[in-house]
Amino acid sequence: MFKKLFMFIIITFILIWCWDNSVINSNWLIEMTTKNIKIDIPSTWKIIKDKDKLLPKIKSWEIELAVMSEKMVNWFSNNLLILWDILNEDTTSKEFSMLNNIWAQTDYLDYTNIWSKEIKFLDWDTSILYTFEAKYNLDTPKLKFLQTAHVCDKNKAYFMTLAIPTTIMDTSKYEYLLSTFNCNIKKK
């Protein structure tokens, strides 16, 4: 009898835990649509309105989307920046992602590669997702970055950078977030 009761309690606990996690996992993202793209972002993140004060200066790229967590820890907030530019030649998302990673190794300070792997987007295009730790400049703390690129219509390139603290070891939910990128928005 005690064995059956113990098993019942364990199974009930597991079922409640699984149900609770599925509710959290299915509700933590919302769809964000701009004129050109769609991507899921955390429901608690907000669009960065004061881009000139909060974002690093960008040379030739245009900002498609900049969002950040409302929660700030040590003057830092998790954030996602999506930039776009028109390329002079046709290229693939993978090639463009590799090129950007080479630039990242020279543009960031204290660059440490963690890993890279293939990422498949919702529109079925594939690219390479790079995860590394680095600093923007001498004044900022070291952060963990997830970076990838997606080329649409052969020469419109989107470059995505997601920044989180180095203390986050499991990046799978952020990888999933980036995989929801889609540039095949139907024009009305």
Secondary structure as UniProt FT lines:
FT   HELIX           2..27
FT   STRAND          29..33
FT   STRAND          38..42
FT   TURN            43..44
FT   STRAND          45..47
FT   HELIX           51..54
FT   STRAND          62..69
FT   TURN            74..75
FT   STRAND          79..86
FT   HELIX           93..107
FT   STRAND          109..120
FT   TURN            122..123
FT   STRAND          126..135
FT   TURN            138..139
FT   STRAND          143..152
FT   TURN            153..155
FT   STRAND          156..165
FT   TURN            166..167
FT   HELIX           172..179
//
